[in-house]
Amino acid sequence: MVELLSERVSRIAPSATFAVKAKANALKAKGVDVLSFGLGEPDFDTPQHIKDAAKKALDEGFTKYTAAAGIPELREGIASKMKEQNSVECSAANIIVSNGAKHSLHNIFQAMLNPGDEVIILSPYWVSYLEQIKLSEGKPIIVDCDEQFQPIPDKIREAITDNTKMIVVNSPNNPTGAVFPKASLKAVADIALENDVYILSDECYENFVYGGAEHHSVASLSPEIAEKTITVNAFSKTFAMTGWRVGYAVAPEPLVKAMSSLQGQTTSNVNSIAQKAVIAALEGSLDDVKNMAKAFDERRKFAVDAFNSIDGVKCNKPEGAFYLFPYVDGLYTEKVKGSSAFCDFLLEEAHVALVPGVAFGLDSCVRFSCASSLESIEKGLKQIKEATKAL
Ligand SMILES: Cc1ncc(COP(=O)(O)O)c(C=O)c1O
């Protein structure tokens, strides 16, 4: 019988965060009050001036197709932002606007990978890198970070082969919240230069860094590194705009052109109204973003201490993003063995939803998102502490 699905699509694993959501919803449907800490999006509303710009665009009839790579005004605005905020030299010709960072990443893999090309991913990693690389017929090569979730340059060097095409770097990191210091980024970039491979730097959480940590764009480290780096970013997390779907890539011009052709034949432009809205985000103040970061910082501090007060749990203090990735393997038992079983246990016994670390490449941990109010974090951690006493 003819196969319904392609081999390509059969290779993709479903999203772990959606699986958690489905389980939590099933419990909610039975009337249980479930606290969800699985979410990867800010619990804040999009700032008003951004919404106003979208309303204005709509009222002015800005509702037609635009250039596939984005309207010139937006590409120029992003290039200016990259120069001013990230110290990355570029022009509008180096910018392509896509439907969120996820779409930028997919198009980069599609435009750069040949079958069998190897892509180094640092573990723990954000789930979609792995699946997108496989979808583009590339081969993900996983290299573990250390226990503090920092890259180990020697391990990365050892993983390089003649087939290596690029190294993916994500700082501030999802799921660990780790921020890679400038020296680590430089060490990874030097390995890329020595071996003539590219760096793909996902900087979606750049505005969420705490306690003196600093975000550095890989492409800002030297002109040679800039030439070998493709930067991905989005308005999604920074401006609490996950549903608007606007992300971008900063890349060498030939790659931008190839991705524009790809977009032109597949999705075409990003929603015209959303493009106008993010111009307002670029031009407006970052006060709302700073307030969000302040709230995440406060929640992070509380949650780290609360996790570390549970016997058998060890939680690094993340310096960025809005996730915690505590080690919970000290609580694993014969019956509750591994992060998936542990998350099922927490859902059933503590009525809290977390994402199993195995989905991000590390079964000793679970991911806890601080994108909920401090009150619900306090309540959730109390319930976790109480329930885990039985283990
Ligand atoms: C590290 C990382 N990169 C990219 C994305 C995708 O962002 P967007 O919603 O802009 O597609 C996410 C979203 O969770 C993420 O955590």
The ligand as an SDF file (V2000), in Angstrom:
LIG
                    3D

 16 16  0  0  0  0  0  0  0  0999 V2000
   16.0370   29.1120   22.1700 C   0  0  0  0  0  0  0  0  0  0  0  0
   14.8130   29.4030   21.3590 C   0  0  0  0  0  0  0  0  0  0  0  0
   14.9570   29.7250   20.0680 N   0  0  0  0  0  0  0  0  0  0  0  0
   13.8950   29.9910   19.2960 C   0  0  0  0  0  0  0  0  0  0  0  0
   12.6100   29.9360   19.8000 C   0  0  0  0  0  0  0  0  0  0  0  0
   11.4670   30.2170   18.8850 C   0  0  0  0  0  0  0  0  0  0  0  0
   10.9950   31.4990   19.0030 O   0  0  0  0  0  0  0  0  0  0  0  0
    9.8090   32.0620   18.1160 P   0  0  0  0  0  0  0  0  0  0  0  0
    8.5770   31.9830   18.9460 O   0  0  0  0  0  0  0  0  0  0  0  0
   10.2080   33.4500   17.7690 O   0  0  0  0  0  0  0  0  0  0  0  0
    9.6950   31.1940   16.8990 O   0  0  0  0  0  0  0  0  0  0  0  0
   12.4060   29.5970   21.1310 C   0  0  0  0  0  0  0  0  0  0  0  0
   11.0490   29.4830   21.6870 C   0  0  0  0  0  0  0  0  0  0  0  0
   10.7760   28.8410   22.6460 O   0  0  0  0  0  0  0  0  0  0  0  0
   13.5450   29.3270   21.9400 C   0  0  0  0  0  0  0  0  0  0  0  0
   13.4120   29.0110   23.2260 O   0  0  0  0  0  0  0  0  0  0  0  0
  1  2  1  0
  2  3  1  0
  2 15  2  0
  3  4  2  0
  4  5  1  0
  5  6  1  0
  5 12  2  0
  6  7  1  0
  7  8  1  0
  8  9  2  0
  8 10  1  0
  8 11  1  0
 12 13  1  0
 12 15  1  0
 13 14  2  0
 15 16  1  0
M  END
$$$$
